[in-house]
Amino acid sequence: MSTAKDMASIIYEDLRDKILDLALEPGSPVSENELCEQYEASRTPVRTALHRLADQNLIDLLPYQQSIVSLIDFEAVKEFIYARVAIETSVIKDFIDLEQPLLVEDVNHVIRKQEILLKENTFRPHDFYSLDVMLHEIWFKATEKLSLWKIFNTDVDYTRVRILDIKEEKDYQAIVSDHKDLIAAIRDKDYDSVGPVISRHLYGGVNRIQERMSSKIGKYFKGEN
């Protein structure tokens, strides 16, 4: 692999992390010249990285204009959650049917790690989000639905809404409480509770963000400027 391609990957991965973590906010200008200076790179790897980000709908490359970090499509996020609630409800019910106490303990272990994280004076919101991702992945992996999980876990607009909810609302206890309700339903084989709990959990962040759409975060979303 050439040095240019190595540099393109470095720039791409760094910018992607910053966009998903909202260090680069939706609507922020992206300057080729500034990126060349920042990464001490030529235009070729910078442009390669930007085109990869554009392919993932993270950057809007605007001809003859300054490119920007893409705005979030909130309506698409709500449709995404509608589909995920239906599918993840079925996946969790299949997970209950497996009757694997060790896997259930894996879920509980992640919840405990979240609680320990919350006791620290400082932690990155992304660390909390990563544990959330780890928890949900357990039942998708156990039920051999990782291809579906990959789709859910790579939706960039949903990821940014989740991070935004965590950063803005900081309602970590509500998320942990939902996780505890899920583990209780799994242990009790309470199939009827799974749908309402996962719906509350997945829609919670979206509802909290929607209530604040008129505040400064409204500028992050398509059609809200």
Order of alpha helices (4+ residues) and beta strands (2+ residues): alpha-beta-alpha-alpha-beta-beta-alpha-alpha-alpha-alpha-alpha-alpha-alpha
